């Protein structure tokens, strides 16, 4: 029998939610109180990921549509996030649901 509980499989998952979707805990943050959302779209056209933290569900979805980059972020109660958009904009947001749109990507 083969085990699917192996680091190689977990590292792919971490790359997807931590890299492509951009879900991370800020340095010096404890228990996901401060988040960093920095999606890295590369050549992809869309992504959606979530993470069940001790504070609740952190969710990110993004899509390239009609020349625009659309991002939706859910920050759990008791947390805040710094959201980095591909065009260089940065936003500080409290808990709740947030949407962003930018027309220019400068980071792959």
C-alpha positions as CSV (number, residue, x, y, z in Angstrom):
1,X,0.0,0.0,0.0
2,X,1.3,3.5,-0.8
3,X,0.8,6.4,1.6
4,X,-0.4,9.7,0.2
5,X,0.6,11.4,3.4
6,X,4.1,12.4,2.1
7,X,5.9,15.7,2.1
8,X,6.0,15.8,-1.7
9,X,2.2,16.0,-1.8
10,X,2.0,18.6,0.9
11,X,4.6,20.8,-0.7
12,X,2.5,21.1,-3.8
13,X,-0.5,22.1,-1.8
14,X,1.5,24.7,0.1
15,X,2.8,26.1,-3.2
16,X,-0.8,26.4,-4.5
17,X,-2.3,28.3,-1.5
18,X,0.9,30.0,-0.3
19,X,2.3,30.9,-3.7
20,X,-0.3,31.0,-6.4
21,X,-3.1,32.2,-4.1
22,X,-0.7,34.1,-1.9
23,X,-2.1,33.2,1.5
24,X,0.6,33.8,4.3
25,X,0.9,34.8,7.9
26,X,2.9,38.0,8.4
27,X,6.3,37.8,10.1
28,X,6.0,38.0,13.9
29,X,2.2,37.3,13.7
30,X,0.8,34.8,16.1
31,X,-2.2,32.6,15.3
32,X,-2.9,34.3,12.0
33,X,-3.8,37.6,13.5
34,X,-1.9,39.4,10.7
35,X,-2.1,38.1,7.2
36,X,-0.3,38.8,4.0
37,X,-2.2,38.2,0.7
38,X,0.2,38.3,-2.3
39,X,-1.1,36.3,-5.2
40,X,1.5,35.3,-7.9
41,X,-0.5,34.6,-11.0
42,X,2.4,33.8,-13.4
43,X,0.9,32.4,-16.6
44,X,-2.3,31.2,-14.9
45,X,-5.7,32.8,-15.7
46,X,-7.4,32.1,-12.3
47,X,-7.0,30.5,-8.9
48,X,-9.0,29.8,-5.8
49,X,-7.8,28.6,-2.4
50,X,-8.7,28.6,1.3
51,X,-7.0,27.8,4.5
52,X,-8.7,26.9,7.8
53,X,-6.7,28.9,10.4
54,X,-7.3,29.0,14.1
55,X,-9.2,32.2,13.6
56,X,-11.4,30.8,10.8
57,X,-11.4,30.5,7.1
58,X,-8.9,32.5,5.0
59,X,-10.0,32.5,1.3
60,X,-8.6,34.0,-1.9
61,X,-9.8,33.8,-5.4
62,X,-8.5,35.7,-8.4
63,X,-9.1,35.8,-12.1
64,X,-7.8,37.6,-15.2
65,X,-10.8,38.8,-17.1
66,X,-11.0,41.3,-20.0
67,X,-7.6,42.7,-19.3
68,X,-8.4,43.2,-15.6
69,X,-7.2,41.3,-12.5
70,X,-10.0,40.6,-10.1
71,X,-9.2,39.5,-6.5
72,X,-11.6,38.5,-3.7
73,X,-10.3,38.0,-0.2
74,X,-11.9,36.7,3.0
75,X,-10.2,37.6,6.3
76,X,-11.4,35.8,9.4
77,X,-12.7,37.5,12.5
78,X,-10.0,38.9,14.7
79,X,-7.5,39.2,11.9
80,X,-6.4,41.8,9.4
81,X,-4.5,41.6,6.1
82,X,-2.1,43.4,3.9
83,X,-3.2,42.7,0.4
84,X,-0.6,43.2,-2.4
85,X,-2.0,43.5,-6.0
86,X,0.1,42.5,-9.0
87,X,0.3,46.2,-10.1
88,X,2.1,47.2,-6.9
89,X,-0.9,48.6,-5.0
90,X,-1.1,47.6,-1.3
91,X,-4.2,47.7,0.9
92,X,-4.7,47.2,4.7
93,X,-8.0,45.5,5.4
94,X,-9.9,44.3,8.5
95,X,-11.8,41.0,8.8
96,X,-14.5,40.4,6.3
97,X,-14.9,40.0,2.6
98,X,-13.0,42.4,0.2
99,X,-12.8,42.7,-3.6
100,X,-10.2,44.5,-5.7
101,X,-9.7,45.1,-9.4
102,X,-6.7,46.4,-11.2
103,X,-6.2,46.9,-14.9
104,X,-2.4,46.6,-15.1
105,X,-0.2,43.8,-14.0
106,X,3.5,44.5,-13.5
107,X,4.5,41.4,-11.6
108,X,4.4,37.8,-13.0
